[in-house]
Amino acid sequence: MVVHTKQVIIEVQNLVNRFGSHVVHQELDLSVYRGEILGVVGGSGTGKSVLLRSIVGLRQPNAGTVRLFEHNMPALAPAKRHQLQQRIGVLFQKGALYSSLTIQENIALALIEQAGLSRQEAAALAMVKIGLVGLSRTAANKYPAELSGGMVKRAALARSLALDPDILFLDEPTAGLDPIAAAAFDRLLLTLRDALKLTVFLVTHDLDTLYACCDRVAVLSQKRVLVVDSLPKVALTDNPWIRDYFQGPRGRSAQQSANAFAQE
Protein backbone atom coordinates (compact mmCIF):
# COMPACT_ATOMS: atom_id res chain seq x y z
CA MET A 1 0.00 0.00 0.00
CA VAL A 2 1.78 3.09 -1.24
CA VAL A 3 0.59 6.68 -1.26
CA HIS A 4 1.78 8.10 -4.58
CA THR A 5 1.74 11.77 -3.58
CA LYS A 6 1.32 13.96 -0.53
CA GLN A 7 -1.16 16.27 -2.25
CA VAL A 8 -4.05 17.02 0.10
CA ILE A 9 -7.35 16.22 -1.59
CA ILE A 10 -9.62 16.50 1.49
CA GLU A 11 -8.96 19.07 4.20
CA VAL A 12 -11.15 19.51 7.27
CA GLN A 13 -10.35 22.40 9.63
CA ASN A 14 -11.93 23.40 12.93
CA LEU A 15 -15.02 21.33 12.22
CA VAL A 16 -17.91 21.62 14.69
CA ASN A 17 -20.98 19.39 14.59
CA ARG A 18 -23.77 19.70 17.16
CA PHE A 19 -27.17 18.10 17.61
CA GLY A 20 -28.98 20.46 19.95
CA SER A 21 -26.77 20.79 23.02
CA HIS A 22 -24.86 17.61 22.20
CA VAL A 23 -21.47 18.36 20.64
CA VAL A 24 -20.18 15.56 18.39
CA HIS A 25 -17.13 17.31 16.90
CA GLN A 26 -15.26 20.30 18.31
CA GLU A 27 -12.50 21.94 16.26
CA LEU A 28 -11.76 18.69 14.40
CA ASP A 29 -8.90 18.74 11.88
CA LEU A 30 -8.11 16.07 9.28
CA SER A 31 -6.29 15.89 5.95
CA VAL A 32 -6.53 13.09 3.38
CA TYR A 33 -3.86 12.63 0.71
CA ARG A 34 -4.50 11.84 -2.92
CA GLY A 35 -4.17 8.14 -3.68
CA GLU A 36 -4.37 6.85 -0.11
CA ILE A 37 -6.89 4.70 1.70
CA LEU A 38 -7.60 6.39 5.02
CA GLY A 39 -9.39 4.31 7.64
CA VAL A 40 -11.52 6.19 10.18
CA VAL A 41 -12.26 4.42 13.46
CA GLY A 42 -13.59 5.33 16.88
CA GLY A 43 -15.92 4.22 19.62
CA SER A 44 -19.70 4.40 19.43
CA GLY A 45 -20.93 7.98 19.30
CA THR A 46 -17.67 9.55 18.12
CA GLY A 47 -19.32 10.72 14.91
CA LYS A 48 -17.57 8.70 12.22
CA SER A 49 -20.56 8.71 9.86
CA VAL A 50 -21.39 12.32 10.80
CA LEU A 51 -17.88 13.30 9.70
CA LEU A 52 -18.32 11.47 6.40
CA ARG A 53 -21.69 13.13 5.79
CA SER A 54 -20.21 16.54 6.58
CA ILE A 55 -17.43 16.06 4.05
CA VAL A 56 -19.66 14.85 1.20
CA GLY A 57 -22.18 17.65 1.78
CA LEU A 58 -25.07 15.69 3.25
CA ARG A 59 -24.78 17.65 6.49
CA GLN A 60 -24.00 21.33 6.97
CA PRO A 61 -21.43 21.66 9.79
CA ASN A 62 -22.12 24.15 12.54
CA ALA A 63 -18.67 25.66 12.03
CA GLY A 64 -15.38 25.01 10.28
CA THR A 65 -14.31 24.43 6.70
CA VAL A 66 -14.39 21.38 4.46
CA ARG A 67 -12.19 21.55 1.38
CA LEU A 68 -12.40 19.07 -1.49
CA PHE A 69 -10.01 19.52 -4.40
CA GLU A 70 -8.86 22.77 -2.69
CA HIS A 71 -12.39 24.24 -2.73
CA ASN A 72 -14.29 25.23 0.40
CA MET A 73 -17.45 23.22 -0.31
CA PRO A 74 -19.97 24.94 2.03
CA ALA A 75 -19.02 28.36 0.60
CA LEU A 76 -19.47 27.42 -3.07
CA ALA A 77 -22.40 28.37 -5.24
CA PRO A 78 -24.80 25.41 -5.62
CA ALA A 79 -23.90 24.78 -9.29
CA LYS A 80 -20.15 24.63 -8.58
CA ARG A 81 -20.68 22.49 -5.49
CA HIS A 82 -22.81 20.06 -7.50
CA GLN A 83 -20.10 19.87 -10.16
CA LEU A 84 -17.47 18.92 -7.60
CA GLN A 85 -19.78 16.46 -5.85
CA GLN A 86 -19.94 14.51 -9.12
CA ARG A 87 -16.26 13.73 -8.57
CA ILE A 88 -17.04 11.73 -5.43
CA GLY A 89 -18.75 8.37 -4.93
CA VAL A 90 -20.44 7.18 -1.75
CA LEU A 91 -21.20 3.66 -0.55
CA PHE A 92 -23.61 3.80 2.36
CA GLN A 93 -23.55 1.24 5.14
CA LYS A 94 -26.53 -0.81 3.95
CA GLY A 95 -26.03 -0.16 0.25
CA ALA A 96 -29.02 2.19 -0.10
CA LEU A 97 -29.98 0.64 -3.44
CA TYR A 98 -33.45 1.30 -4.83
CA SER A 99 -35.39 -1.87 -4.09
CA SER A 100 -37.75 -1.43 -7.05
CA LEU A 101 -34.92 -1.23 -9.60
CA THR A 102 -32.63 -3.96 -10.87
CA ILE A 103 -28.92 -3.66 -10.18
CA GLN A 104 -28.30 -2.45 -13.72
CA GLU A 105 -31.09 0.13 -13.39
CA ASN A 106 -29.71 1.33 -10.04
CA ILE A 107 -26.37 2.11 -11.63
CA ALA A 108 -27.80 3.49 -14.86
CA LEU A 109 -30.02 5.95 -12.99
CA ALA A 110 -27.06 8.07 -11.87
CA LEU A 111 -25.66 8.07 -15.39
CA ILE A 112 -28.97 9.27 -16.82
CA GLU A 113 -29.72 11.91 -14.20
CA GLN A 114 -26.21 13.18 -13.46
CA ALA A 115 -24.24 12.55 -16.65
CA GLY A 116 -27.11 13.09 -19.10
CA LEU A 117 -26.62 9.79 -20.94
CA SER A 118 -29.38 8.14 -22.92
CA ARG A 119 -30.99 5.06 -21.39
CA GLN A 120 -29.18 2.84 -23.89
CA GLU A 121 -25.80 4.43 -23.21
CA ALA A 122 -26.36 4.31 -19.44
CA ALA A 123 -27.39 0.66 -19.53
CA ALA A 124 -24.26 -0.28 -21.48
CA LEU A 125 -21.95 1.65 -19.15
CA ALA A 126 -23.72 0.20 -16.10
CA MET A 127 -22.75 -3.27 -17.31
CA VAL A 128 -19.11 -2.16 -17.46
CA LYS A 129 -19.28 -1.02 -13.82
CA ILE A 130 -20.98 -4.26 -12.81
CA GLY A 131 -18.18 -6.26 -14.39
CA LEU A 132 -15.60 -4.00 -12.74
CA VAL A 133 -16.71 -5.07 -9.25
CA GLY A 134 -16.86 -8.76 -10.14
CA LEU A 135 -20.61 -9.25 -10.53
CA SER A 136 -22.07 -11.38 -13.31
CA ARG A 137 -24.46 -10.33 -16.07
CA THR A 138 -27.06 -12.48 -14.35
CA ALA A 139 -26.78 -10.38 -11.19
CA ALA A 140 -27.34 -7.22 -13.23
CA ASN A 141 -30.94 -8.20 -13.90
CA LYS A 142 -31.78 -9.07 -10.31
CA TYR A 143 -33.32 -6.85 -7.65
CA PRO A 144 -31.38 -6.05 -4.44
CA ALA A 145 -33.57 -8.38 -2.35
CA GLU A 146 -32.52 -11.29 -4.59
CA LEU A 147 -28.80 -10.85 -3.87
CA SER A 148 -26.56 -11.96 -1.02
CA GLY A 149 -25.10 -9.37 1.34
CA GLY A 150 -21.73 -9.49 -0.37
CA MET A 151 -23.30 -9.01 -3.81
CA VAL A 152 -25.34 -6.05 -2.55
CA LYS A 153 -22.13 -4.41 -1.31
CA ARG A 154 -20.49 -4.95 -4.69
CA ALA A 155 -23.55 -3.58 -6.48
CA ALA A 156 -23.54 -0.51 -4.25
CA LEU A 157 -19.82 -0.12 -4.95
CA ALA A 158 -20.50 -0.29 -8.68
CA ARG A 159 -23.08 2.48 -8.33
CA SER A 160 -20.64 4.62 -6.35
CA LEU A 161 -18.18 4.23 -9.26
CA ALA A 162 -20.75 5.11 -11.91
CA LEU A 163 -19.50 8.66 -12.53
CA ASP A 164 -15.79 7.75 -12.39
CA PRO A 165 -15.11 9.55 -9.09
CA ASP A 166 -11.75 10.74 -7.82
CA ILE A 167 -12.70 10.10 -4.18
CA LEU A 168 -14.62 7.15 -2.81
CA PHE A 169 -16.37 7.35 0.56
CA LEU A 170 -17.21 4.01 2.16
CA ASP A 171 -19.31 3.69 5.33
CA GLU A 172 -18.78 0.28 6.96
CA PRO A 173 -18.50 -1.55 3.61
CA THR A 174 -17.84 -4.98 5.14
CA ALA A 175 -20.41 -4.74 7.96
CA GLY A 176 -22.62 -7.83 8.00
CA LEU A 177 -20.44 -9.82 5.61
CA ASP A 178 -18.99 -13.20 6.43
CA PRO A 179 -15.16 -13.34 6.69
CA ILE A 180 -14.70 -14.76 3.17
CA ALA A 181 -16.90 -12.11 1.52
CA ALA A 182 -15.27 -9.36 3.61
CA ALA A 183 -11.77 -10.47 2.60
CA ALA A 184 -12.83 -10.57 -1.06
CA PHE A 185 -14.18 -7.03 -0.74
CA ASP A 186 -10.87 -5.87 0.77
CA ARG A 187 -8.94 -7.33 -2.18
CA LEU A 188 -11.36 -5.70 -4.62
CA LEU A 189 -10.95 -2.33 -2.93
CA LEU A 190 -7.16 -2.47 -3.22
CA THR A 191 -7.37 -3.48 -6.86
CA LEU A 192 -9.77 -0.68 -7.71
CA ARG A 193 -7.75 1.91 -5.81
CA ASP A 194 -4.62 1.04 -7.74
CA ALA A 195 -6.32 0.60 -11.13
CA LEU A 196 -8.50 3.71 -10.98
CA LYS A 197 -6.14 5.92 -8.93
CA LEU A 198 -8.82 6.47 -6.29
CA THR A 199 -8.56 8.19 -2.94
CA VAL A 200 -10.62 6.30 -0.35
CA PHE A 201 -12.16 7.60 2.88
CA LEU A 202 -13.13 4.44 4.75
CA VAL A 203 -15.24 4.39 7.90
CA THR A 204 -14.97 0.93 9.43
CA HIS A 205 -14.74 -1.06 12.65
CA ASP A 206 -13.35 -4.09 10.79
CA LEU A 207 -9.80 -4.70 12.00
CA ASP A 208 -9.07 -7.08 9.12
CA THR A 209 -9.98 -4.33 6.64
CA LEU A 210 -7.81 -1.79 8.45
CA TYR A 211 -4.77 -4.06 8.36
CA ALA A 212 -5.35 -5.26 4.81
CA CYS A 213 -6.19 -1.97 3.09
CA CYS A 214 -5.35 1.22 4.93
CA ASP A 215 -2.31 3.41 4.37
CA ARG A 216 -3.19 5.50 7.41
CA VAL A 217 -5.75 5.34 10.21
CA ALA A 218 -7.49 8.24 11.97
CA VAL A 219 -8.94 7.66 15.44
CA LEU A 220 -11.90 9.82 16.50
CA SER A 221 -12.06 10.45 20.23
CA GLN A 222 -12.84 13.37 22.56
CA LYS A 223 -14.73 15.16 19.73
CA ARG A 224 -11.68 15.36 17.48
CA VAL A 225 -9.08 13.31 15.62
CA LEU A 226 -6.97 11.98 18.46
CA VAL A 227 -4.26 10.55 16.20
CA VAL A 228 -3.77 9.90 12.48
CA ASP A 229 -0.79 7.93 11.22
CA SER A 230 0.25 4.56 9.82
CA LEU A 231 -1.50 1.71 11.58
CA PRO A 232 1.59 0.39 13.44
CA LYS A 233 2.19 3.85 14.92
CA VAL A 234 -1.47 4.41 15.78
CA ALA A 235 -1.62 1.01 17.51
CA LEU A 236 1.19 2.06 19.87
CA THR A 237 -0.55 5.29 20.94
CA ASP A 238 -0.86 5.53 24.73
CA ASN A 239 -4.65 5.61 24.96
CA PRO A 240 -6.92 3.05 26.68
CA TRP A 241 -9.40 2.71 23.80
CA ILE A 242 -6.67 2.40 21.18
CA ARG A 243 -4.79 -0.13 23.30
CA ASP A 244 -7.88 -2.29 23.80
CA TYR A 245 -8.92 -2.01 20.15
CA PHE A 246 -5.63 -2.73 18.41
CA GLN A 247 -3.72 -4.80 20.95
CA GLY A 248 -6.52 -7.08 22.14
CA PRO A 249 -7.15 -10.59 20.81
CA ARG A 250 -9.05 -9.41 17.72
CA GLY A 251 -6.36 -6.88 16.89
CA ARG A 252 -3.60 -9.48 17.15
CA SER A 253 -5.60 -11.89 15.01
CA ALA A 254 -6.17 -9.23 12.34
CA GLN A 255 -2.47 -8.42 12.26
CA GLN A 256 -1.61 -12.08 11.76
CA SER A 257 -4.16 -12.33 8.95
CA ALA A 258 -2.72 -9.22 7.31
CA ASN A 259 0.79 -10.70 7.44
CA ALA A 260 -0.48 -13.85 5.77
CA PHE A 261 -2.36 -11.74 3.20
CA ALA A 262 0.82 -9.81 2.35
CA GLN A 263 2.75 -13.03 1.72
CA GLU A 264 0.21 -14.44 -0.76
N, C-alpha and C positions, 0 to 999 in steps of 0.2 A: 504494500500500500504506500504509494508515493504521491505527495502533493507536488504538482508540477510547477507551481508558482506561488508566491506569497501575496498576490494581488487580492485585496479585500473585495469580496463581492456582496457580502451582507455585513452591515455595521449597525449595531444597536447601541445607543448611548443614552444614559440617564432615564431608562424606561421606567414608567410608573403605571401599574395596572391596579385598579381598585374596583371592588364590588360593594357599593355602599360604604360602610366603615371598614370593611375588610380589605387590607392591603396585601395583594399577591406579590407584586414586584415593586421594589423601591430603588431607584437609581441603578438599574441593571445595565451592565455593559457586556457586549459580546461581539466578536468579529469572526466571520467565516471566510476562509480563503478559497479562491477559485480552484476547482479540481479536487477538493478534499471531501471526505465523508466525515461529518462531525456528528458524533453521538451526543444526545442530550438526555441526562438522567437526573433523578432526584426522587425524594420521598413523596408520598401522597400529599397533594395539596400545595406542592411547590410551584405549580403553574407551568408545567412543561407544554401542555397543549395550548394554554393561554398565550404563551410566548410565540408559539408557532402561528397561531391565528393573528396575533398582532403584527408579525412580520409579513404575512401574505396579504394583509389588508382586510381580514374578516372581522377584526376588532380594532376600534379606534383607541389607542392608548390614552391614558389620562394625562400623561406628560412624556417628554423625551422624543428622540428622533429615531426613525428606522430608515436606513439607506439601503436600497437595492441598486446595483449597477451605478453607484455613486450618486443616486438621486434620492432626495428626502421624500419618501412616498406620501406621507400624510399631507405634505404641503403642495403636491402637484395638482394641476388641473385634472378633472376627471378623465378627459380623453387621453392625456399623457399617462396617467396612472394605469388606465385600462390597457394601454399599449405595452407598458412594462410588465403588467401582470400576465400577459400572454406568454412571457418568457419564463414563467414558472409553472411547475406541475405539482399537484397535491394529491397524495394518497391518504384518505381518511381512515381512521382506525378500523371501521367495519366495512370499508369499501365504498359505501354510499352510492352504489350503482342503482339505476332506475329499474325497479323490479318488473315494470311492464314492458321493458325493452330488452331485446336480445343483447348479447355481449357486443356483437358487431354494431348494432344500433346505438348502444351506449357510447361507444368510441366515436362513431361517425357523427353523433349529435354535436360534439364540440367542434368538429371540423366544418360542419355546415354553419353553425351559429357564429363561431368565432373567426374562422378562416375564410368563410364565404364560398366554400366548395359546393359543387353540385352534389346531389345525393349519390350519383354514380361514382364520382371522383372520391367522395368521402367514404363510401363503402369499400372501394378498392384500397384506399390508404389505411382504413381500419384493419383490413386483413393483414397488411404489412406489420402493423403494430402488434396484432395478435400473435403473429409468428415470431416477432421479436422477443416476446416474453415467454415463448415456449408453449403456447396453447395451440391446439389443433384446429383445423377448419370446422370440425364437428362441434367443438366448444363454441365457436363463433355464433352458431345458430341457436344456442341454448339460452334460457333465461337464468338470471343469477341464482334463483332458488333451486335450479337443477344441477348446480356445480358444487364441488367440494369446497371447503374453506380455503385450501391452498390455491385452487383454480380461481376463486373469487378474488383473492389477493393479486394474482397475476393479471386478471382482467382489469382490476382497478389500477394496477400499475400501467397497463397498456393505455388506459384512458388518460392517465396523468402524463403520458409521453406523447399524446396525440398531436400537440402543437410544437413538438421538438423543443422542449424547454431547455434553458441553460441551468436552472436550479430545480432540484426535485426535493419536495418536502414530504416526509413520510412520518405518519403518526402511528406508532406501534404496529408496523407492518407484519410482524410475525406473531402477534397476539392471537391465541386460540389455535395455532397450528401445531401439529405433532412435530417431534424433533426432526424427522426426515424431511418433511415439507418445509420447515423453518430453515434447515441447512441448505436446501435447494434454493430457497429464496435468497439467502445470503450470497450464494455463489452467483446467482443471476444478477444481483445488485452490483457486485464487483465487476462482472463482465460488462454490464451496461454503463457503469461509470467510466470504465476505461475506453470502451468502444465509442461512446457518445460524448465523452469529455464533460460529464455532468459534475455539478457540485451538489452534494446531498446533505440536507439537514434532517437528521434522523432522531426522532423521539422514540425511545425504547426503554424497556426494563429488562430486555433479553440479554443476559451476559454473554451467551454464545455469539450473538450478533455483534455485540460491542467488540469482542476479541477478534472475530473473524473479519470485520469490515472496516472498523473506524480508524481513521488517521489520528484524530484527537477526540477527547471526551470532555464535555462541559457538565459540571455538577451544579444543579440549582439547589440552593439552601439559604435560609435566612433572608429570603426575598431578593436574592441576587445570584450571580454566578460566583460560586465559592472558589472554584478552580477550573481552569481549562488548560489541558496539556495532553501529551501522549498518554495512552492508557497506563503504561507501567509507572509513569510519574504520578498520575492522578491516584493510582491505587496505593501509593505510599504516603499520601497526604494524611497528616495527623488530625483526623476528624472521626468521631465515633461512627457516624453513619457510613462514611466511605470505607472505614476499616471493616465494618460488618458486611457491607455489600460486596466488596471486592476480595476480601481475604477470608471470607467464610467458606464453607464447604462447596456451595454452588459456584463461587468465584474461582476457587482452585480447580474445580471440575471443568469450568469453561476455559480456563487457561490451558489445561491439558488438551482439551479438544482442539483449541486453536493451534497448538503446537503440532498436533497430528495433522490438522488441515493444511498447515504450511508445508509439511513434508510430502504431501501427496503429489 
